[in-house]
Amino acid sequence: MRMGLFVIGLVLLLGGAAAFFGVIEYPHDTHTVQVGPLSASVTREKTVPQWIGGVAGLVGIAMLAAGAMRK
């Protein structure tokens, strides 16, 4: 249990830091034009919001601390 908390906390901390600094991106499709059977769409790369990265980082720190304190 202790090692599991530590590993999950570390993953959340690293992922949260990456999201906080804008490293993680995901594609977002936007449907723009449709004329008959033809359609055109645009794909944009969006970043994960900073607040999500901050929350994930804080939860990761808490889980690291819980894993370090547990006997």
C-alpha positions as CSV (number, residue, x, y, z in Angstrom):
1,M,0.0,0.0,0.0
2,R,2.8,2.4,0.9
3,M,4.7,1.9,-2.4
4,G,1.4,2.2,-4.4
5,L,0.7,5.6,-2.8
6,F,4.2,6.7,-3.5
7,V,4.2,5.7,-7.2
8,I,0.7,7.1,-7.9
9,G,1.7,10.3,-6.1
10,L,4.8,10.6,-8.2
11,V,2.9,10.0,-11.4
12,L,0.3,12.7,-10.4
13,L,3.0,15.1,-9.4
14,L,4.9,14.8,-12.7
15,G,1.8,14.8,-14.8
16,G,0.4,17.8,-12.9
17,A,3.7,19.7,-13.4
18,A,3.7,19.0,-17.1
19,A,0.0,20.1,-17.4
20,F,0.7,23.2,-15.4
21,F,3.5,24.3,-17.7
22,G,1.5,23.6,-20.8
23,V,3.4,20.6,-22.1
24,I,0.4,18.3,-22.5
25,E,-1.8,19.0,-25.5
26,Y,-4.8,17.2,-27.0
27,P,-6.5,17.6,-30.5
28,H,-9.8,19.4,-30.7
29,D,-11.8,19.0,-33.9
30,T,-14.0,21.9,-35.0
31,H,-16.6,21.4,-37.6
32,T,-16.7,24.5,-39.8
33,V,-18.4,24.1,-43.1
34,Q,-20.7,21.5,-44.6
35,V,-22.1,21.8,-48.1
36,G,-24.1,18.8,-49.3
37,P,-21.9,15.7,-49.0
38,L,-18.7,17.8,-48.6
39,S,-17.5,19.0,-45.3
40,A,-14.4,20.8,-44.0
41,S,-13.1,20.6,-40.4
42,V,-10.2,22.1,-38.5
43,T,-8.1,20.3,-35.9
44,R,-6.5,22.5,-33.3
45,E,-4.1,21.5,-30.5
46,K,-5.3,22.7,-27.1
47,T,-3.4,22.6,-23.8
48,V,-4.8,21.2,-20.6
49,P,-5.9,24.1,-18.3
50,Q,-3.4,25.2,-15.7
51,W,-5.7,24.7,-12.8
52,I,-6.1,21.0,-13.6
53,G,-2.3,20.7,-13.5
54,G,-2.1,22.5,-10.2
55,V,-4.7,20.4,-8.6
56,A,-3.1,17.2,-9.9
57,G,0.3,18.4,-8.5
58,L,-1.2,19.1,-5.1
59,V,-2.9,15.7,-4.9
60,G,0.4,14.1,-6.0
61,I,2.3,15.9,-3.2
62,A,-0.4,14.8,-0.7
63,M,-0.2,11.1,-1.8
64,L,3.6,11.2,-1.7
65,A,3.4,12.5,1.9
66,A,0.8,9.9,2.8
67,G,3.0,7.2,1.3
68,A,6.1,8.4,3.2
69,M,4.3,8.6,6.5
70,R,2.5,5.3,6.4
71,K,4.2,2.4,8.1
